Amino acid sequence: MGGYTLYGAEVSYFTGKARAYLDWRGVAYKEETATEQVYRDIILPNVGWPVIPVMKMPDETIVQDTADIMAEVERREAKAPPAWPEAPLQRFVSELLHLYGDEWLVIPAMHYRWTYNEDWAYAEFGALSAPALSPAEQYEIGRKNGARFKGALPVLGVSDATIPGIETSYEAFLADFSKHLEAHPYLLGGRPSLADFAFYGPLYAHLYRDPASGKLMKRLAPKVADWVERMQAGGKDGDGKLLDGDDIPETLKPILARQMREQWPALVQTSALFEGWAAQAEPGARVPRALGDITIEIEGRRGPAKARSFPLWRLQAALDAYDAMDADTRARADALLERIGGEALKTVRLPARLKRENCQLVLA
């Protein structure tokens, strides 16, 4: 059997997340660029659509989706400490931040890339796909390949109506995260955990590495840029422990409150559309990537977006962590939810269960 192979790209949001986890976990792996040949020979036959990252396990099993990759490596390696916090309140909060990092920070990440770094991104995509061609030829290929990513902006809700709110919110997020990093080297204490890997995806691959947004981060939030660099180096500094007593840092609460103000209403609308779809679907049916149209609001700016279904999968994991708590821990979680404007999470549940099957999100 071979070792681990990660197929991805430096420019890729979710490849960054997976790579940060693997570097922190300390497993031996190799990373191969997802060229056109890799898509043709490995990704499309095993996954069914063009997506990165994809991981080949030592037994040749192919795993797609960063959380699935991480969970499978955790299972196989059984190393301590675990990436998912063991303490129940910290696990719940890490899943909430996982939802935020994967499925909401994608909005500023994509906005800044395609509004301020477009030509640079085309060159990156072209070099990835056709490394042997000239820069001019790469750029033209990059324009074609990048078109579908740029085309995701309306799906996410990035528009002239929302861009001022997106930029105001992102800069406020940077300020809040900077204050947190003055007190703690990582999101839940002295080492990285699931939430850090989820934040690293957008904050490294798009918002630090892309030139215009990287300059903005380094100017407004040098502590965040420093966190990115420490994560890039494997996240080995700090005392190696999460906060004692299953505590949640006070400095995380403004970030969680922002999540509840901005992301939660979009999830509620999406869940309502999912309920209508699920009522007509059979178990095992593939869930559409978009379930209809919703309206998002960020810093008072409202605009249309698509009801993406995958955030519901990340939300389900957070709700499952909440439901698994004992009474004392749930009382602490409820107090936290009240502080951050997330009281609805105490009682709201998805109208139907989801599961992953053959790299697809399906109705359980």
FIBABA-292340 format. One record per residue (C-alpha): x, y, z. Coordinates in nm, 2 decimals, m for minus. Layout:
BEGIN
<paro X="X" Y="Y" Z="Z"/>
...
END
This chain:
BEGIN
<paro X="0.00" Y="0.00" Z="0.00"/>
<paro X="0.11" Y="0.36" Z="m0.06"/>
<paro X="0.09" Y="0.66" Z="0.16"/>
<paro X="m0.15" Y="0.95" Z="0.16"/>
<paro X="m0.18" Y="1.17" Z="m0.15"/>
<paro X="m0.37" Y="1.50" Z="m0.15"/>
<paro X="m0.48" Y="1.62" Z="m0.49"/>
<paro X="m0.54" Y="1.99" Z="m0.48"/>
<paro X="m0.40" Y="2.33" Z="m0.55"/>
<paro X="m0.24" Y="2.62" Z="m0.37"/>
<paro X="m0.51" Y="2.85" Z="m0.50"/>
<paro X="m0.78" Y="2.63" Z="m0.36"/>
<paro X="m0.98" Y="2.73" Z="m0.05"/>
<paro X="m1.05" Y="2.38" Z="0.07"/>
<paro X="m0.71" Y="2.24" Z="m0.02"/>
<paro X="m0.57" Y="2.49" Z="0.22"/>
<paro X="m0.80" Y="2.36" Z="0.50"/>
<paro X="m0.70" Y="2.00" Z="0.44"/>
<paro X="m0.33" Y="2.08" Z="0.41"/>
<paro X="m0.33" Y="2.27" Z="0.73"/>
<paro X="m0.49" Y="1.98" Z="0.91"/>
<paro X="m0.24" Y="1.72" Z="0.76"/>
<paro X="0.06" Y="1.94" Z="0.85"/>
<paro X="m0.06" Y="1.98" Z="1.21"/>
<paro X="m0.15" Y="1.61" Z="1.24"/>
<paro X="0.20" Y="1.53" Z="1.13"/>
<paro X="0.12" Y="1.24" Z="0.89"/>
<paro X="0.34" Y="1.17" Z="0.60"/>
<paro X="0.17" Y="1.27" Z="0.28"/>
<paro X="0.24" Y="1.40" Z="m0.06"/>
<paro X="0.05" Y="1.67" Z="m0.25"/>
<paro X="m0.01" Y="1.65" Z="m0.62"/>
<paro X="m0.14" Y="1.94" Z="m0.82"/>
<paro X="m0.48" Y="1.87" Z="m0.97"/>
<paro X="m0.39" Y="1.91" Z="m1.33"/>
<paro X="m0.63" Y="1.83" Z="m1.62"/>
<paro X="m0.48" Y="1.47" Z="m1.62"/>
<paro X="m0.55" Y="1.43" Z="m1.25"/>
<paro X="m0.91" Y="1.54" Z="m1.30"/>
<paro X="m0.95" Y="1.30" Z="m1.59"/>
<paro X="m0.78" Y="0.99" Z="m1.44"/>
<paro X="m0.85" Y="1.02" Z="m1.07"/>
<paro X="m1.11" Y="1.28" Z="m0.96"/>
<paro X="m1.39" Y="1.24" Z="m1.22"/>
<paro X="m1.39" Y="0.85" Z="m1.22"/>
<paro X="m1.40" Y="0.84" Z="m0.84"/>
<paro X="m1.60" Y="1.14" Z="m0.74"/>
<paro X="m1.81" Y="1.22" Z="m1.05"/>
<paro X="m1.76" Y="1.59" Z="m1.08"/>
<paro X="m1.46" Y="1.83" Z="m1.09"/>
<paro X="m1.38" Y="1.91" Z="m0.73"/>
<paro X="m1.07" Y="1.95" Z="m0.50"/>
<paro X="m0.93" Y="1.85" Z="m0.27"/>
<paro X="m0.95" Y="1.48" Z="m0.30"/>
<paro X="m0.74" Y="1.24" Z="m0.09"/>
<paro X="m0.61" Y="0.90" Z="m0.18"/>
<paro X="m0.57" Y="0.68" Z="0.13"/>
<paro X="m0.29" Y="0.42" Z="0.17"/>
<paro X="m0.53" Y="0.15" Z="0.06"/>
<paro X="m0.62" Y="0.34" Z="m0.26"/>
<paro X="m0.96" Y="0.46" Z="m0.12"/>
<paro X="m1.06" Y="0.80" Z="m0.25"/>
<paro X="m1.22" Y="1.04" Z="m0.01"/>
<paro X="m1.37" Y="1.38" Z="m0.10"/>
<paro X="m1.48" Y="1.66" Z="0.13"/>
<paro X="m1.24" Y="1.81" Z="0.38"/>
<paro X="m1.43" Y="1.70" Z="0.69"/>
<paro X="m1.45" Y="1.34" Z="0.56"/>
<paro X="m1.07" Y="1.35" Z="0.48"/>
<paro X="m0.99" Y="1.47" Z="0.83"/>
<paro X="m1.22" Y="1.22" Z="0.99"/>
<paro X="m1.08" Y="0.93" Z="0.80"/>
<paro X="m0.72" Y="1.03" Z="0.88"/>
<paro X="m0.82" Y="1.07" Z="1.24"/>
<paro X="m0.97" Y="0.72" Z="1.24"/>
<paro X="m0.67" Y="0.56" Z="1.07"/>
<paro X="m0.40" Y="0.74" Z="1.27"/>
<paro X="m0.57" Y="0.75" Z="1.61"/>
<paro X="m0.33" Y="1.02" Z="1.73"/>
<paro X="m0.37" Y="1.26" Z="2.02"/>
<paro X="m0.48" Y="1.52" Z="2.06"/>
<paro X="m0.78" Y="1.49" Z="1.83"/>
<paro X="m0.87" Y="1.75" Z="1.58"/>
<paro X="m1.23" Y="1.75" Z="1.70"/>
<paro X="m1.24" Y="1.88" Z="2.06"/>
<paro X="m1.34" Y="1.61" Z="2.31"/>
<paro X="m1.51" Y="1.84" Z="2.56"/>
<paro X="m1.87" Y="1.88" Z="2.45"/>
<paro X="m1.92" Y="2.26" Z="2.46"/>
<paro X="m1.59" Y="2.31" Z="2.28"/>
<paro X="m1.69" Y="2.05" Z="2.02"/>
<paro X="m2.03" Y="2.23" Z="1.96"/>
<paro X="m1.86" Y="2.57" Z="1.92"/>
<paro X="m1.60" Y="2.42" Z="1.69"/>
<paro X="m1.87" Y="2.28" Z="1.47"/>
<paro X="m2.04" Y="2.62" Z="1.46"/>
<paro X="m1.72" Y="2.78" Z="1.36"/>
<paro X="m1.66" Y="2.50" Z="1.11"/>
<paro X="m2.00" Y="2.60" Z="0.95"/>
<paro X="m1.90" Y="2.97" Z="0.95"/>
<paro X="m1.55" Y="2.92" Z="0.81"/>
<paro X="m1.65" Y="2.68" Z="0.54"/>
<paro X="m1.99" Y="2.82" Z="0.44"/>
<paro X="m2.00" Y="3.19" Z="0.52"/>
<paro X="m1.64" Y="3.33" Z="0.51"/>
<paro X="m1.66" Y="3.20" Z="0.15"/>
<paro X="m1.85" Y="3.51" Z="0.07"/>
<paro X="m1.58" Y="3.77" Z="0.14"/>
<paro X="m1.32" Y="3.52" Z="0.01"/>
<paro X="m1.48" Y="3.50" Z="m0.33"/>
<paro X="m1.57" Y="3.87" Z="m0.34"/>
<paro X="m1.21" Y="3.98" Z="m0.28"/>
<paro X="m1.07" Y="3.73" Z="m0.52"/>
<paro X="m1.29" Y="3.81" Z="m0.81"/>
<paro X="m1.34" Y="4.19" Z="m0.75"/>
<paro X="m0.98" Y="4.28" Z="m0.66"/>
<paro X="m0.76" Y="3.99" Z="m0.77"/>
<paro X="m0.93" Y="3.87" Z="m1.10"/>
<paro X="m0.63" Y="3.89" Z="m1.34"/>
<paro X="m0.40" Y="3.73" Z="m1.08"/>
<paro X="m0.65" Y="3.45" Z="m1.03"/>
<paro X="m0.67" Y="3.38" Z="m1.40"/>
<paro X="m0.30" Y="3.35" Z="m1.42"/>
<paro X="m0.30" Y="3.11" Z="m1.12"/>
<paro X="m0.57" Y="2.89" Z="m1.27"/>
<paro X="m0.39" Y="2.88" Z="m1.60"/>
<paro X="m0.06" Y="2.78" Z="m1.45"/>
<paro X="m0.23" Y="2.51" Z="m1.25"/>
<paro X="m0.40" Y="2.36" Z="m1.55"/>
<paro X="m0.12" Y="2.39" Z="m1.81"/>
<paro X="0.22" Y="2.44" Z="m1.64"/>
<paro X="0.41" Y="2.39" Z="m1.96"/>
<paro X="0.25" Y="2.67" Z="m2.16"/>
<paro X="0.35" Y="3.03" Z="m2.18"/>
<paro X="0.21" Y="3.29" Z="m1.94"/>
<paro X="m0.01" Y="3.43" Z="m2.21"/>
<paro X="m0.15" Y="3.09" Z="m2.30"/>
<paro X="m0.20" Y="3.01" Z="m1.93"/>
<paro X="m0.39" Y="3.33" Z="m1.88"/>
<paro X="m0.64" Y="3.24" Z="m2.16"/>
<paro X="m0.69" Y="2.89" Z="m2.02"/>
<paro X="m0.73" Y="3.05" Z="m1.67"/>
<paro X="m1.00" Y="3.28" Z="m1.80"/>
<paro X="m1.20" Y="2.98" Z="m1.92"/>
<paro X="m1.14" Y="2.77" Z="m1.61"/>
<paro X="m1.20" Y="3.06" Z="m1.37"/>
<paro X="m1.53" Y="3.16" Z="m1.53"/>
<paro X="m1.73" Y="2.90" Z="m1.33"/>
<paro X="m1.57" Y="3.02" Z="m1.00"/>
<paro X="m1.64" Y="3.38" Z="m1.08"/>
<paro X="m1.99" Y="3.27" Z="m1.18"/>
<paro X="m2.05" Y="3.16" Z="m0.82"/>
<paro X="m2.07" Y="3.52" Z="m0.70"/>
<paro X="m2.44" Y="3.56" Z="m0.75"/>
<paro X="m2.50" Y="3.22" Z="m0.60"/>
<paro X="m2.33" Y="3.33" Z="m0.28"/>
<paro X="m2.51" Y="3.66" Z="m0.28"/>
<paro X="m2.22" Y="3.89" Z="m0.39"/>
<paro X="m2.37" Y="4.18" Z="m0.58"/>
<paro X="m2.35" Y="4.56" Z="m0.60"/>
<paro X="m2.63" Y="4.56" Z="m0.33"/>
<paro X="m2.43" Y="4.35" Z="m0.08"/>
<paro X="m2.07" Y="4.43" Z="m0.15"/>
<paro X="m2.05" Y="4.73" Z="0.09"/>
<paro X="m2.19" Y="4.52" Z="0.37"/>
<paro X="m1.96" Y="4.23" Z="0.28"/>
<paro X="m1.65" Y="4.46" Z="0.31"/>
<paro X="m1.77" Y="4.63" Z="0.63"/>
<paro X="m1.84" Y="4.29" Z="0.79"/>
<paro X="m1.51" Y="4.13" Z="0.68"/>
<paro X="m1.31" Y="4.42" Z="0.82"/>
<paro X="m1.51" Y="4.40" Z="1.15"/>
<paro X="m1.44" Y="4.02" Z="1.16"/>
<paro X="m1.07" Y="4.09" Z="1.11"/>
<paro X="m1.08" Y="4.33" Z="1.41"/>
<paro X="m1.26" Y="4.08" Z="1.63"/>
<paro X="m1.03" Y="3.80" Z="1.53"/>
<paro X="m0.73" Y="4.02" Z="1.60"/>
<paro X="m0.86" Y="4.09" Z="1.95"/>
<paro X="m0.91" Y="3.72" Z="2.01"/>
<paro X="m0.55" Y="3.65" Z="1.90"/>
<paro X="m0.42" Y="3.90" Z="2.15"/>
<paro X="m0.54" Y="3.66" Z="2.42"/>
<paro X="m0.51" Y="3.31" Z="2.25"/>
<paro X="m0.29" Y="3.18" Z="1.98"/>
<paro X="m0.57" Y="2.97" Z="1.83"/>
<paro X="m0.95" Y="2.97" Z="1.83"/>
<paro X="m1.01" Y="2.75" Z="2.13"/>
<paro X="m0.68" Y="2.79" Z="2.32"/>
<paro X="m0.32" Y="2.68" Z="2.28"/>
<paro X="m0.34" Y="2.46" Z="1.97"/>
<paro X="m0.54" Y="2.44" Z="1.65"/>
<paro X="m0.86" Y="2.24" Z="1.63"/>
<paro X="m1.13" Y="2.19" Z="1.37"/>
<paro X="m1.24" Y="2.55" Z="1.38"/>
<paro X="m0.89" Y="2.67" Z="1.30"/>
<paro X="m0.86" Y="2.45" Z="0.99"/>
<paro X="m1.20" Y="2.58" Z="0.87"/>
<paro X="m1.09" Y="2.94" Z="0.91"/>
<paro X="m0.76" Y="2.88" Z="0.75"/>
<paro X="m0.92" Y="2.77" Z="0.42"/>
<paro X="m1.06" Y="3.12" Z="0.33"/>
<paro X="m0.81" Y="3.32" Z="0.53"/>
<paro X="m0.50" Y="3.17" Z="0.37"/>
<paro X="m0.60" Y="3.05" Z="0.02"/>
<paro X="m0.79" Y="3.36" Z="m0.08"/>
<paro X="m0.76" Y="3.64" Z="0.17"/>
<paro X="m0.39" Y="3.62" Z="0.26"/>
<paro X="m0.24" Y="3.47" Z="m0.05"/>
<paro X="m0.43" Y="3.68" Z="m0.32"/>
<paro X="m0.22" Y="4.00" Z="m0.35"/>
<paro X="m0.47" Y="4.28" Z="m0.30"/>
<paro X="m0.66" Y="4.11" Z="m0.02"/>
<paro X="m0.33" Y="3.99" Z="0.14"/>
<paro X="m0.21" Y="4.35" Z="0.16"/>
<paro X="m0.54" Y="4.45" Z="0.32"/>
<paro X="m0.51" Y="4.17" Z="0.58"/>
<paro X="m0.15" Y="4.26" Z="0.67"/>
<paro X="m0.24" Y="4.63" Z="0.70"/>
<paro X="m0.56" Y="4.60" Z="0.90"/>
<paro X="m0.50" Y="4.28" Z="1.09"/>
<paro X="m0.13" Y="4.18" Z="1.12"/>
<paro X="m0.22" Y="3.94" Z="1.40"/>
<paro X="m0.45" Y="3.75" Z="1.17"/>
<paro X="m0.17" Y="3.74" Z="0.91"/>
<paro X="0.06" Y="3.61" Z="1.17"/>
<paro X="m0.19" Y="3.34" Z="1.27"/>
<paro X="m0.21" Y="3.24" Z="0.90"/>
<paro X="0.17" Y="3.20" Z="0.89"/>
<paro X="0.17" Y="3.00" Z="1.21"/>
<paro X="m0.10" Y="2.77" Z="1.07"/>
<paro X="0.10" Y="2.74" Z="0.75"/>
<paro X="0.40" Y="2.63" Z="0.95"/>
<paro X="0.20" Y="2.35" Z="1.11"/>
<paro X="0.04" Y="2.52" Z="1.41"/>
<paro X="0.29" Y="2.37" Z="1.65"/>
<paro X="0.35" Y="2.67" Z="1.88"/>
<paro X="0.14" Y="2.74" Z="2.19"/>
<paro X="0.10" Y="2.52" Z="2.49"/>
<paro X="m0.08" Y="2.24" Z="2.29"/>
<paro X="m0.39" Y="2.25" Z="2.50"/>
<paro X="m0.75" Y="2.38" Z="2.46"/>
<paro X="m0.89" Y="2.59" Z="2.74"/>
<paro X="m0.94" Y="2.41" Z="3.06"/>
<paro X="m1.29" Y="2.33" Z="3.20"/>
<paro X="m1.45" Y="2.31" Z="2.85"/>
<paro X="m1.44" Y="2.69" Z="2.85"/>
<paro X="m1.51" Y="2.91" Z="2.55"/>
<paro X="m1.30" Y="3.23" Z="2.51"/>
<paro X="m1.49" Y="3.55" Z="2.57"/>
<paro X="m1.31" Y="3.69" Z="2.27"/>
<paro X="m1.48" Y="3.44" Z="2.04"/>
<paro X="m1.83" Y="3.57" Z="2.13"/>
<paro X="m1.83" Y="3.87" Z="1.89"/>
<paro X="m1.74" Y="3.63" Z="1.60"/>
<paro X="m2.02" Y="3.39" Z="1.70"/>
<paro X="m2.26" Y="3.68" Z="1.74"/>
<paro X="m2.18" Y="3.79" Z="1.39"/>
<paro X="m2.24" Y="3.44" Z="1.26"/>
<paro X="m2.58" Y="3.44" Z="1.42"/>
<paro X="m2.67" Y="3.78" Z="1.28"/>
<paro X="m2.56" Y="3.71" Z="0.92"/>
<paro X="m2.55" Y="3.33" Z="0.86"/>
<paro X="m2.84" Y="3.20" Z="1.07"/>
<paro X="m3.12" Y="3.38" Z="0.88"/>
<paro X="m2.99" Y="3.24" Z="0.55"/>
<paro X="m2.98" Y="2.89" Z="0.71"/>
<paro X="m3.35" Y="2.93" Z="0.83"/>
<paro X="m3.46" Y="3.02" Z="0.48"/>
<paro X="m3.26" Y="2.74" Z="0.33"/>
<paro X="m3.41" Y="2.49" Z="0.58"/>
<paro X="m3.76" Y="2.59" Z="0.49"/>
<paro X="m3.69" Y="2.53" Z="0.12"/>
<paro X="m3.53" Y="2.20" Z="0.21"/>
<paro X="m3.84" Y="2.10" Z="0.40"/>
<paro X="m4.05" Y="2.15" Z="0.09"/>
<paro X="m3.81" Y="1.95" Z="m0.13"/>
<paro X="m3.77" Y="1.67" Z="0.13"/>
<paro X="m4.15" Y="1.62" Z="0.16"/>
<paro X="m4.15" Y="1.51" Z="m0.21"/>
<paro X="m3.83" Y="1.31" Z="m0.21"/>
<paro X="m3.74" Y="0.95" Z="m0.13"/>
<paro X="m3.47" Y="0.84" Z="0.11"/>
<paro X="m3.14" Y="0.82" Z="m0.07"/>
<paro X="m3.23" Y="1.10" Z="m0.31"/>
<paro X="m2.95" Y="1.33" Z="m0.40"/>
<paro X="m3.00" Y="1.67" Z="m0.25"/>
<paro X="m2.98" Y="1.95" Z="m0.51"/>
<paro X="m2.68" Y="2.19" Z="m0.46"/>
<paro X="m2.93" Y="2.48" Z="m0.46"/>
<paro X="m3.28" Y="2.46" Z="m0.33"/>
<paro X="m3.42" Y="2.79" Z="m0.45"/>
<paro X="m3.37" Y="3.16" Z="m0.38"/>
<paro X="m3.32" Y="3.34" Z="m0.05"/>
<paro X="m3.23" Y="3.69" Z="0.06"/>
<paro X="m2.91" Y="3.75" Z="0.27"/>
<paro X="m2.84" Y="4.06" Z="0.48"/>
<paro X="m2.50" Y="4.17" Z="0.58"/>
<paro X="m2.44" Y="4.49" Z="0.77"/>
<paro X="m2.78" Y="4.62" Z="0.66"/>
<paro X="m2.72" Y="4.54" Z="0.29"/>
<paro X="m2.97" Y="4.30" Z="0.14"/>
<paro X="m2.95" Y="4.10" Z="m0.18"/>
<paro X="m3.05" Y="3.77" Z="m0.35"/>
<paro X="m2.86" Y="3.45" Z="m0.31"/>
<paro X="m2.92" Y="3.08" Z="m0.38"/>
<paro X="m3.02" Y="2.85" Z="m0.10"/>
<paro X="m2.71" Y="2.63" Z="m0.10"/>
<paro X="m2.78" Y="2.29" Z="0.06"/>
<paro X="m2.44" Y="2.19" Z="0.18"/>
<paro X="m2.44" Y="2.44" Z="0.48"/>
<paro X="m2.73" Y="2.24" Z="0.62"/>
<paro X="m2.49" Y="1.94" Z="0.64"/>
<paro X="m2.24" Y="2.14" Z="0.85"/>
<paro X="m2.53" Y="2.28" Z="1.06"/>
<paro X="m2.66" Y="1.92" Z="1.12"/>
<paro X="m2.32" Y="1.84" Z="1.27"/>
<paro X="m2.34" Y="2.14" Z="1.51"/>
<paro X="m2.69" Y="2.05" Z="1.61"/>
<paro X="m2.59" Y="1.69" Z="1.67"/>
<paro X="m2.31" Y="1.81" Z="1.90"/>
<paro X="m2.56" Y="2.02" Z="2.10"/>
<paro X="m2.81" Y="1.73" Z="2.13"/>
<paro X="m2.54" Y="1.50" Z="2.26"/>
<paro X="m2.47" Y="1.72" Z="2.56"/>
<paro X="m2.57" Y="1.63" Z="2.92"/>
<paro X="m2.80" Y="1.86" Z="3.11"/>
<paro X="m2.52" Y="2.06" Z="3.28"/>
<paro X="m2.33" Y="2.12" Z="2.96"/>
<paro X="m2.65" Y="2.21" Z="2.77"/>
<paro X="m2.73" Y="2.47" Z="3.03"/>
<paro X="m2.38" Y="2.63" Z="2.96"/>
<paro X="m2.44" Y="2.61" Z="2.59"/>
<paro X="m2.78" Y="2.77" Z="2.63"/>
<paro X="m2.63" Y="3.06" Z="2.82"/>
<paro X="m2.37" Y="3.10" Z="2.54"/>
<paro X="m2.64" Y="3.09" Z="2.27"/>
<paro X="m2.84" Y="3.36" Z="2.46"/>
<paro X="m2.52" Y="3.58" Z="2.47"/>
<paro X="m2.46" Y="3.55" Z="2.10"/>
<paro X="m2.82" Y="3.58" Z="1.97"/>
<paro X="m2.84" Y="3.21" Z="1.89"/>
<paro X="m3.14" Y="3.11" Z="2.11"/>
<paro X="m3.31" Y="2.94" Z="1.81"/>
<paro X="m3.05" Y="2.67" Z="1.80"/>
<paro X="m3.19" Y="2.53" Z="2.12"/>
<paro X="m3.51" Y="2.41" Z="1.95"/>
<paro X="m3.48" Y="2.45" Z="1.57"/>
<paro X="m3.39" Y="2.13" Z="1.39"/>
<paro X="m3.36" Y="2.03" Z="1.03"/>
<paro X="m3.69" Y="1.90" Z="0.88"/>
<paro X="m3.51" Y="1.58" Z="0.76"/>
<paro X="m3.18" Y="1.41" Z="0.82"/>
<paro X="m2.90" Y="1.43" Z="0.57"/>
<paro X="m2.61" Y="1.19" Z="0.51"/>
<paro X="m2.31" Y="1.16" Z="0.27"/>
<paro X="m2.31" Y="0.87" Z="0.03"/>
<paro X="m2.07" Y="0.81" Z="m0.26"/>
<paro X="m1.94" Y="1.16" Z="m0.22"/>
<paro X="m2.29" Y="1.30" Z="m0.25"/>
<paro X="m2.53" Y="1.47" Z="0.00"/>
<paro X="m2.84" Y="1.26" Z="0.01"/>
<paro X="m3.16" Y="1.24" Z="0.21"/>
<paro X="m3.12" Y="1.00" Z="0.50"/>
END
